[in-house]
Amino acid sequence: MVRLDDDSTVYLPIGALTGQPRRLEYKQRRLVRDKGLLSGWTAAGWLGIAAGLALWLVALPDTDLGRINGYGLVPALPGLWYAALGVLIVVAGATALACPARSALTGSAAIAVIAVLHATPALLYDGPRYTWTYKHIGVTQTILERHDLPRAADIYFDWPGFFTAAGWISDATGIPVADLATWSPPFFNLCFAAAVSFVAQGLTKDLRIVRLTVLLFVLTNWVGQDYFAPQAYAFTATLVLTGVLLRTTPLAERRTATDLGVARIRRLIAGRAGVDPAGIYGMFSAIDLGTAARTATVLLLWVAIVTSHQLSPIFALLTVVAIGAARGRIRWGLLASMVAIEAAWVVYGYPYLSHHGFSLFDFDPLHRSGPSGIDDNPVMPGVHVRAAAVYLLYFGMFALGVTGGLLRVRRGRIDMAPVLVAVSPITMLVMQNYGGEGQLRIYLFALPYLAFLVAWLFVTVGERRLRGVRVQAVVAATLACALVAPFLLAYYGQEKINRVTGEDVAAVRWFYDHATPGEWLCFAAPSLPSRVTGNYVDFPVRSDTDPNLLSSEEFKKDPSVENVLRFLDGVDGDPYLVFTHSQQDYLELFGIMPPATYQDLRRRLDESPRLRRVYRTDQTSIWQLIRTS
């Protein structure tokens, strides 16, 4: 069962160990060991990484942001950029199969792919992506400036863990919070990749599967939860917590009362495969961590999750239960402590939730986030293509993951952990759809384990269908490249609204610097970097979608000055109205209002005697309503 290929690389496939004596198991994590200081694969890999990064840096200045359209950033990037990405993905895919034990090489390839995909917007744009990033900047600035948590002002101050940590980093290093936000996507994606590798090693010792899992995760994680936000912080901590439990929880050899019936399924699988359940297992890279150290580590990570985000602790709890059930070792004491900490923190934050109409339970699994009713509008070309790419990745990964899980059962792989952890997030929809984002979070939290199952599927099938490491490496690189198109469309496809210009941010800052505290800032579309300054808590705006003109049916039917004034008259005080380029792009992208109509309305608002223009640039305008007596 040991094969020696032309590059003098010894492979001992995980499938070959089924039923073999334990003396064949490796003492450490490596199933693969390269002979010689520099194989052909290794040299080609390093040269490919250097060439890919060089091409990327040369290509960036040729990017034409004016070509951003309904396909997002995709048509704005030059051909050399795509060539650079292709070279790096080929290297990452090929080395994952050909020389996975070369940690420096495979790690550098993954880092290079992440840099090209996620550092590109940071280098091209004026500031952070996504208008909703800026409220997190404002929360962090509030904590830095006030040295306090105004809990009654916003929900984020009841879950301040991430913002407090970000403020401390900014204060200690002197790096502005906005710069931290700009570089959060590449930083968090590097954290995700490292954490996914850590988790995968709790499921297998086969480094080919580990490396391929990381690459698949990187190329299918289009969700966009990598920005300056508690979600990214909590997701990283959840992965590390999960990895610790996976790598310190061996399979119980006997049926226990804490396996929730999974032991019976394992024995059925083992019986069908004709192998010994205890003999198959043990194939993961355990870490030597005592009970006290493990408990302290898990609880420390748990506190970081609980104090930072409302939804992530639920996913983490589901994961902990799934791991315990899969391996017959649910640690009820640890689980009870985690539940108690979460319950205590929810009680701490519940006054704000109840006062502002937040519901702990909201069963609406089919509700989706994003603009509603756009199917009825003449959206820009590319919007529906991007939606198709999202569905392809979403359902494709679940379908392939299920296939991998079923094949594991058929082949006698009795560790049910990757399967149970992959499906456990789905139960979240029964409790909370999180404003339509529940489906996205389910995909995100399931993705590391779906990627593992798909990677296992490829390696298992490849061993039997593809002869020779070279062929397997070429096929892996080819399939990885095939993921590029749907990923780029899904991840970059909405840059028409995800890109935030400096003019947009300057207009909002002007409002917070000059308006009287307590006044409302109204907007034309839910695409505004609001709450960007530390004093935003002195103003009533607390939503990304309200108050905006699109909430008025009269305005949507007839975007006239009269309907704008009617809307503003219904707002308390002497409200302001802001028009920015990002709002124009939003209205154009989703076919709500053509740019010409938007600019014509902007001109007519300038002429209205009931509006006083207080701020104007080429792309932005701010007016204040003049009340009639």
VOGU-3710 file (C-alpha; in Angstrom, 3 decimals, decimal comma):
1> mvrldddstv> 0,000/0,000/0,000  3,033/2,261/-0,047  3,715/3,938/-3,374  6,906/5,592/-4,595  6,459/8,078/-7,423  8,984/9,521/-9,832  9,761/12,429/-7,512  10,821/10,113/-4,673  7,864/11,020/-2,519  6,533/8,288/-0,262
11> ylpigaltgq> 2,742/8,184/0,154  0,870/6,188/2,725  -2,790/7,016/1,900  -5,230/7,230/4,752  -7,469/4,705/3,054  -4,612/2,211/3,008  -4,442/2,186/6,801  -7,927/0,773/7,212  -7,624/-2,400/9,224  -3,795/-2,243/9,307
21> prrleykqrr> -1,806/-2,653/12,535  -1,314/0,464/14,575  2,444/0,281/14,077  1,802/1,711/10,606  0,409/4,906/12,057  2,757/7,844/12,036  3,884/9,245/15,363  3,547/12,792/14,118  1,243/14,570/11,670  3,032/13,779/8,420
31> lvrdkgllsg> 1,805/11,096/6,099  4,079/12,389/3,355  7,833/12,939/3,484  9,817/14,441/0,623  13,266/13,051/-0,050  15,994/15,428/-1,084  16,483/19,101/-0,327  14,730/20,510/-3,370  12,452/18,413/-5,554  11,234/19,521/-8,955
41> wtaagwlgia> 7,774/20,282/-7,530  9,268/22,412/-4,760  11,467/24,472/-7,050  8,640/25,008/-9,525  6,333/25,977/-6,675  8,626/28,693/-5,306  9,250/30,070/-8,779  5,509/30,102/-9,456  4,785/32,016/-6,247  7,448/34,619/-7,026
51> aglalwlval> 6,198/35,000/-10,616  2,564/35,236/-9,549  3,200/37,933/-6,946  5,359/39,899/-9,381  2,644/39,782/-12,045  0,072/40,908/-9,471  2,064/43,959/-8,422  2,709/44,896/-12,039  -0,982/44,498/-12,917  -2,513/46,561/-10,105
61> pdtdlgring> -1,756/50,038/-11,555  -3,603/49,091/-14,750  -6,891/48,518/-12,931  -9,650/50,785/-14,259  -12,164/51,368/-11,457  -14,349/53,279/-13,878  -15,232/49,937/-15,491  -16,914/48,597/-12,357  -20,454/47,611/-13,381  -23,070/44,947/-12,723
71> yglvpalpgl> -20,320/42,320/-12,798  -18,527/44,199/-10,031  -14,762/44,505/-10,042  -14,336/41,639/-12,525  -14,226/43,755/-15,752  -12,065/46,428/-14,102  -9,121/44,123/-13,430  -6,450/43,734/-16,155  -5,555/40,463/-17,819  -2,232/40,273/-15,976
81> wyaalgvliv> -4,104/40,218/-12,675  -5,985/37,111/-13,755  -2,758/35,560/-15,007  -1,151/36,168/-11,606  -4,108/34,627/-9,779  -4,124/31,648/-12,131  -0,426/30,947/-11,596  -0,796/31,096/-7,815  -3,876/28,865/-7,733  -2,152/26,306/-9,954
91> vagatalacp> 0,818/26,299/-7,573  -1,416/26,006/-4,499  -3,493/23,196/-5,996  -0,562/21,230/-7,370  1,663/21,469/-4,283  -1,248/20,488/-2,025  -1,175/17,066/-3,696  2,448/16,777/-4,802  4,407/17,964/-1,770  2,013/18,704/1,118
101> arsaltgsaa> 4,698/18,141/3,755  6,492/21,261/2,508  4,637/23,486/4,957  6,514/26,648/4,025  5,747/26,154/0,337  2,084/25,213/0,654  1,521/27,887/3,275  3,174/30,560/1,123  1,048/29,535/-1,865  -2,148/29,875/0,175
111> iaviavlhat> -0,999/33,223/1,582  -0,212/34,483/-1,916  -3,678/33,502/-3,194  -5,289/35,269/-0,225  -3,165/38,367/-0,833  -4,226/38,640/-4,468  -7,900/38,044/-3,718  -8,283/40,155/-0,588  -5,512/42,737/-0,568  -6,411/43,967/-4,063
121> pallydgpry> -9,416/46,079/-2,928  -7,417/47,404/0,039  -4,743/48,683/-2,350  -7,163/50,060/-4,965  -9,901/51,737/-2,925  -9,974/54,938/-0,888  -10,825/53,077/2,308  -12,634/50,031/3,708  -15,149/48,115/1,593  -18,836/47,898/2,494
131> twtykhigvt> -20,857/50,824/3,821  -21,750/48,794/6,905  -18,088/48,611/7,917  -18,135/52,253/8,922  -20,575/51,877/11,794  -18,046/49,530/13,406  -15,399/52,203/12,994  -17,740/54,618/14,753  -18,377/52,197/17,628  -14,642/51,703/18,119
141> qtilerhdlp> -14,029/55,458/17,972  -16,738/56,020/20,586  -15,047/53,628/23,000  -11,649/55,214/22,339  -12,902/58,771/22,831  -15,253/58,231/25,768  -13,417/55,435/27,578  -16,855/54,113/28,364  -19,628/51,901/26,992  -22,819/53,921/26,417
151> raadiyfdwp> -24,953/50,780/26,566  -28,249/52,549/26,011  -26,961/54,141/22,792  -26,497/51,101/20,527  -26,609/47,298/20,634  -22,880/47,024/19,936  -21,978/48,402/23,352  -23,619/45,379/24,989  -21,345/43,102/22,926  -18,133/45,179/22,991
161> gfftaagwis> -15,420/42,499/22,928  -14,252/42,996/19,360  -14,525/46,795/19,438  -12,613/47,036/22,702  -9,839/44,820/21,327  -9,674/46,827/18,084  -9,537/50,100/20,013  -6,749/48,779/22,195  -4,745/47,724/19,117  -5,267/51,108/17,489
171> datgipvadl> -4,285/52,951/20,656  -1,230/50,769/21,291  0,120/50,850/17,739  -1,002/54,284/16,587  -2,692/52,759/13,532  -5,947/54,608/12,761  -9,077/52,517/13,139  -9,979/53,187/9,489  -6,666/51,659/8,376  -7,283/48,609/10,546
181> atwsppffnl> -10,655/48,298/8,845  -9,145/48,647/5,372  -6,793/45,728/5,918  -9,187/43,546/7,896  -10,257/41,344/4,927  -6,747/40,074/4,087  -5,910/39,776/7,792  -9,028/37,832/8,717  -8,797/35,587/5,661  -5,279/34,645/6,714
191> cfaaavsfva> -6,659/33,898/10,188  -9,456/31,827/8,656  -7,020/29,795/6,559  -4,737/29,081/9,522  -7,699/28,139/11,721  -9,207/25,883/9,026  -5,853/24,090/8,728  -5,831/23,664/12,509  -9,364/22,223/12,409  -8,648/19,899/9,466
201> qgltkdlriv> -5,734/18,365/11,338  -8,263/17,387/13,990  -10,000/15,262/11,347  -7,093/13,655/9,456  -3,343/13,234/9,379  -3,251/13,201/5,606  -1,635/16,535/4,786  -2,927/16,386/1,225  -6,470/16,628/2,575  -5,480/19,378/5,008
211> rltvllfvlt> -3,860/21,548/2,319  -6,679/20,960/-0,148  -9,265/21,792/2,527  -7,662/25,189/3,094  -7,514/25,965/-0,628  -11,137/24,928/-1,161  -12,232/27,070/1,766  -10,397/30,101/0,399  -11,914/29,667/-3,076  -15,492/29,102/-1,898
221> nwvgqdyfap> -15,757/31,589/0,978  -17,610/34,323/-0,911  -19,858/35,308/2,014  -18,011/38,543/2,805  -17,911/38,097/6,591  -14,220/38,991/6,590  -14,513/42,727/7,134  -13,878/44,834/10,249  -16,629/43,240/12,309  -17,320/41,047/15,341
231> qayaftatlv> -18,459/38,259/13,000  -14,980/37,695/11,582  -13,410/37,880/15,035  -15,925/35,427/16,521  -15,702/33,059/13,542  -11,926/32,813/13,944  -12,271/32,138/17,665  -14,960/29,521/16,985  -12,697/27,684/14,544  -9,812/27,628/17,011
241> ltgvllrttp> -12,132/26,448/19,797  -13,457/23,712/17,526  -9,925/22,690/16,567  -8,903/22,387/20,203  -11,854/20,112/20,941  -11,352/17,993/17,815  -7,662/17,481/18,533  -8,152/16,614/22,211  -11,241/14,393/21,893  -10,489/10,803/20,868
251> laerrtatdl> -13,282/8,464/19,877  -14,869/6,583/22,753  -14,242/2,892/22,062  -17,417/1,876/23,871  -20,924/3,164/23,629  -21,614/5,925/26,132  -24,679/7,783/27,323  -23,338/10,993/25,777  -23,039/9,968/22,146  -26,736/10,620/21,357
261> gvarirrlia> -26,966/7,343/19,444  -24,033/8,069/17,156  -22,098/5,038/18,446  -24,776/2,759/17,031  -24,374/4,434/13,636  -20,589/4,023/13,843  -20,914/0,324/14,592  -23,333/-0,081/11,695  -20,832/1,631/9,398  -17,978/-0,496/10,703
271> gragvdpagi> -20,034/-3,674/10,345  -20,949/-2,882/6,737  -17,333/-2,143/5,924  -16,051/-5,231/7,722  -13,511/-3,378/9,851  -12,844/-2,730/13,508  -14,196/0,652/14,713  -11,331/1,245/17,107  -8,767/0,221/14,516  -9,857/2,737/11,909
281> ygmfsaidlg> -9,725/5,661/14,244  -6,811/7,585/15,703  -6,096/9,233/12,385  -5,898/12,842/13,454  -3,134/15,023/14,790  -3,735/15,177/18,521  -2,274/17,951/20,644  -0,973/17,324/24,124  -3,173/19,518/26,274  -4,153/18,650/29,812
291> taartatvll> -7,727/18,864/31,034  -7,186/22,104/32,939  -5,326/23,747/30,051  -7,951/22,615/27,548  -10,809/23,903/29,695  -9,089/27,243/30,268  -8,328/27,642/26,557  -11,871/26,796/25,502  -13,459/29,104/28,071  -11,125/31,969/27,167
301> lwvaivtshq> -12,080/31,623/23,514  -15,704/31,258/24,523  -15,700/34,529/26,456  -14,180/36,277/23,412  -17,027/34,915/21,248  -19,856/35,577/23,703  -18,842/39,166/24,413  -18,433/40,064/20,753  -21,364/38,699/18,761  -24,962/37,707/19,321
311> lspifalltv> -25,324/34,767/16,914  -21,886/33,131/16,785  -22,141/31,525/20,263  -25,148/29,508/19,104  -23,199/28,092/16,168  -20,273/27,348/18,486  -22,520/25,502/20,949  -24,014/23,431/18,142  -20,485/22,557/17,029  -19,427/21,509/20,529
321> vaigaargri> -22,457/19,225/20,852  -21,846/17,753/17,386  -18,196/16,950/18,184  -19,109/15,367/21,505  -21,872/13,278/19,970  -19,681/12,178/17,053  -16,916/10,980/19,318  -19,026/9,817/22,250  -17,519/12,288/24,686  -19,834/15,230/25,340
331> rwgllasmva> -18,207/17,105/28,187  -21,302/18,139/30,066  -19,459/20,196/32,668  -17,704/22,287/30,024  -20,907/22,579/28,004  -22,868/23,698/31,086  -20,259/26,364/31,836  -20,465/27,653/28,261  -24,276/27,780/28,358  -24,188/29,592/31,709
341> ieaawvvygy> -21,763/32,229/30,409  -23,856/32,776/27,275  -27,092/33,001/29,286  -25,548/35,498/31,690  -24,380/37,707/28,817  -27,762/37,576/27,092  -29,372/38,663/30,358  -26,824/41,487/30,510  -27,770/42,703/27,028  -31,467/41,848/27,114
351> pylshhgfsl> -32,725/45,263/28,319  -31,537/46,879/25,092  -32,890/44,013/22,980  -36,344/44,114/24,551  -36,573/47,914/24,527  -35,735/48,117/20,811  -37,890/45,244/19,594  -35,208/42,619/18,970  -36,452/39,032/19,163  -34,373/36,160/20,515
361> fdfdplhrsg> -36,311/33,740/18,315  -37,417/34,451/14,759  -38,463/31,463/12,657  -38,422/32,529/9,004  -35,961/30,221/7,218  -36,818/31,432/3,708  -36,261/35,110/4,482  -33,155/36,430/2,742  -31,050/39,509/3,229  -30,541/42,115/0,530
371> psgiddnpvm> -32,915/44,265/-1,495  -36,370/42,850/-2,022  -38,330/42,955/-5,235  -35,315/43,495/-7,510  -36,525/40,693/-9,777  -39,232/43,086/-10,938  -36,699/45,808/-11,793  -34,476/46,122/-14,876  -31,296/45,380/-12,907  -27,880/45,941/-14,434
381> pgvhvraaav> -26,409/43,113/-16,519  -24,434/40,865/-14,223  -26,682/41,004/-11,145  -28,448/37,756/-11,964  -25,187/36,167/-13,108  -23,695/36,963/-9,729  -26,750/35,453/-8,015  -26,305/32,275/-10,093  -22,641/32,065/-9,029  -23,687/32,371/-5,381
391> yllyfgmfal> -26,223/29,554/-5,729  -23,691/27,410/-7,584  -21,134/27,682/-4,791  -23,701/27,416/-1,998  -25,568/24,345/-3,179  -22,552/22,882/-4,984  -20,479/22,723/-1,801  -23,352/21,218/0,177  -23,997/18,647/-2,563  -20,336/17,633/-2,838
401> gvtggllrvr> -20,014/17,623/0,939  -22,977/15,279/1,284  -21,458/13,055/-1,411  -18,175/12,973/0,483  -19,978/12,166/3,729  -21,903/9,304/2,146  -18,752/7,880/0,600  -16,995/8,049/3,973  -19,835/5,975/5,406  -19,560/3,483/2,571
411> rgridmapvl> -15,789/3,211/2,995  -16,071/2,641/6,732  -14,834/6,004/7,945  -16,570/5,961/11,301  -15,566/9,416/12,545  -18,856/11,266/12,142  -17,441/14,604/13,360  -17,054/16,354/9,967  -20,528/15,279/8,879  -22,315/16,257/12,085
421> vavspitmlv> -20,467/19,562/12,430  -21,207/20,412/8,786  -24,959/19,905/9,191  -25,323/21,263/12,743  -25,532/24,960/11,693  -28,679/24,213/9,678  -30,629/23,794/12,920  -30,012/27,483/13,580  -32,732/28,428/11,087  -35,309/26,940/13,457
431> mqnyggegql> -34,404/29,568/16,060  -33,237/32,730/14,315  -32,896/33,898/10,692  -30,853/36,940/11,791  -32,511/39,416/9,480  -32,173/37,100/6,501  -28,457/36,530/7,070  -28,987/33,168/8,764  -28,570/31,307/5,477  -25,231/33,031/4,880
441> riylfalpyl> -23,992/32,232/8,385  -25,029/28,593/7,992  -22,906/28,324/4,864  -19,954/30,071/6,517  -19,914/27,913/9,650  -20,465/24,712/7,668  -17,906/25,573/4,979  -14,691/24,378/6,724  -16,206/20,907/7,142  -17,793/20,867/3,700
451> aflvawlfvt> -14,384/21,781/2,275  -12,836/18,932/4,275  -15,396/16,420/2,985  -14,871/17,577/-0,598  -11,083/17,413/-0,185  -11,359/13,913/1,292  -13,623/12,929/-1,588  -11,123/14,172/-4,171  -8,123/12,486/-2,552  -10,007/9,204/-2,056
461> vgerrlrgvr> -11,351/9,082/-5,589  -8,050/10,322/-6,991  -6,123/7,474/-5,408  -8,295/4,977/-7,225  -9,014/6,759/-10,487  -5,927/8,872/-11,158  -2,624/7,054/-11,473  0,431/8,979/-10,376  0,952/12,024/-8,241  1,594/14,247/-11,254
471> vqavvaatla> -1,847/13,488/-12,695  -3,541/14,049/-9,330  -1,732/17,359/-8,875  -2,667/18,574/-12,353  -6,313/17,639/-11,853  -6,375/19,338/-8,431  -4,920/22,529/-9,908  -7,418/22,420/-12,782  -10,412/21,981/-10,498  -9,165/24,791/-8,254
481> calvapflla> -8,958/27,088/-11,273  -12,524/26,119/-12,193  -13,689/27,657/-8,907  -12,184/31,044/-9,745  -14,965/32,293/-12,025  -17,910/31,658/-9,672  -15,893/32,870/-6,686  -14,891/36,171/-8,312  -18,452/36,824/-9,452  -19,866/36,003/-6,024
491> yygqekinrv> -17,240/37,871/-3,998  -16,489/40,841/-6,298  -19,835/40,970/-8,105  -21,336/43,770/-6,007  -18,387/46,151/-5,916  -20,668/48,701/-7,559  -22,058/49,256/-4,047  -19,374/47,621/-1,891  -16,781/50,174/-2,924  -17,043/53,292/-0,750
501> tgedvaavrw> -15,420/56,494/-1,991  -13,683/59,110/0,111  -16,306/61,663/-0,920  -19,066/59,548/0,600  -17,239/59,292/3,919  -16,331/63,006/3,934  -19,993/63,984/3,505  -21,103/61,849/6,448  -18,260/63,158/8,594  -19,344/66,718/7,754
511> fydhatpgew> -22,820/65,968/9,086  -21,536/64,597/12,390  -19,113/67,525/12,730  -21,630/70,311/11,987  -25,190/69,139/12,646  -26,958/69,749/15,931  -27,015/66,608/18,090  -30,360/64,878/17,914  -31,015/65,636/14,242  -31,761/62,881/11,727
521> lcfaapslps> -29,698/62,089/8,645  -31,953/60,742/5,905  -30,717/59,138/2,693  -31,951/58,086/-0,713  -30,939/54,410/-0,586  -29,585/51,988/2,041  -25,991/52,396/0,897  -24,406/55,002/3,138  -21,337/54,817/5,442  -23,269/56,142/8,428
531> rvtgnyvdfp> -22,211/56,204/12,093  -18,587/56,679/11,128  -17,489/59,036/13,929  -17,207/58,689/17,683  -20,026/61,150/18,352  -22,624/59,261/16,300  -24,269/58,212/19,574  -25,468/61,816/19,968  -27,628/61,364/16,859  -30,669/59,106/16,436
541> vrsdtdpnll> -29,666/57,087/13,342  -29,118/53,448/14,377  -29,987/51,568/11,193  -28,348/50,926/7,834  -31,740/51,040/6,132  -33,721/53,746/7,938  -34,644/56,515/7,391  -34,288/56,183/3,619  -36,544/57,398/0,831  -37,077/53,902/-0,553
551> sseefkkdps> -39,199/53,095/2,490  -41,784/55,491/1,019  -44,048/53,808/-1,541  -44,977/57,246/-2,899  -41,330/58,076/-3,576  -40,668/54,729/-5,277  -43,626/55,297/-7,597  -42,810/58,950/-8,201  -39,303/60,165/-7,177  -40,298/63,816/-7,106
561> venvlrfldg> -39,293/66,745/-4,919  -42,815/66,804/-3,476  -42,565/63,193/-2,272  -39,100/63,839/-0,856  -40,469/66,786/1,149  -43,468/64,728/2,265  -41,079/62,077/3,572  -38,882/64,604/5,394  -41,922/66,280/6,954  -42,642/62,974/8,661
571> vdgdpylvft> -39,239/62,930/10,353  -38,765/64,620/13,727  -36,789/67,841/14,129  -35,089/69,550/11,203  -33,730/66,536/9,347  -30,888/66,447/6,852  -30,914/64,608/3,542  -27,744/63,292/1,924  -27,171/62,144/-1,665  -23,902/60,316/-2,374
581> hsqqdylelf> -22,373/58,413/-5,265  -22,732/55,070/-3,474  -26,491/55,615/-3,254  -26,666/56,424/-6,957  -24,775/53,204/-7,690  -27,166/51,217/-5,490  -30,222/52,595/-7,276  -28,639/51,940/-10,673  -27,399/48,424/-9,851  -30,801/47,175/-8,771
591> gimppatyqd> -32,727/48,993/-11,493  -34,559/51,296/-9,102  -33,528/54,623/-10,606  -31,289/55,522/-13,574  -28,331/57,853/-12,871  -29,867/60,563/-15,053  -33,057/60,580/-12,977  -31,039/60,637/-9,763  -28,945/63,598/-10,887  -32,023/65,429/-12,143
601> lrrrldespr> -33,677/64,952/-8,754  -30,524/66,206/-7,074  -30,625/69,359/-9,231  -34,311/69,976/-8,492  -33,726/69,537/-4,750  -31,119/72,311/-4,980  -33,846/74,578/-6,346  -36,450/73,782/-3,675  -37,179/76,734/-1,325  -37,856/74,285/1,505
611> lrrvyrtdqt> -34,371/72,798/1,409  -31,194/74,577/2,425  -28,106/73,134/0,780  -25,366/72,932/3,399  -22,757/70,754/1,686  -21,895/69,928/-1,915  -19,122/68,286/-3,937  -19,129/66,811/-7,424  -20,725/63,595/-6,214  -22,408/64,467/-2,901
621> siwqlirts> -24,985/66,899/-1,561  -26,509/67,514/1,863  -29,653/69,568/2,469  -31,509/70,515/5,628  -35,271/70,792/5,722  -36,726/74,235/6,387  -39,900/73,773/8,391  -42,951/75,840/7,432  -44,740/77,619/10,235
//
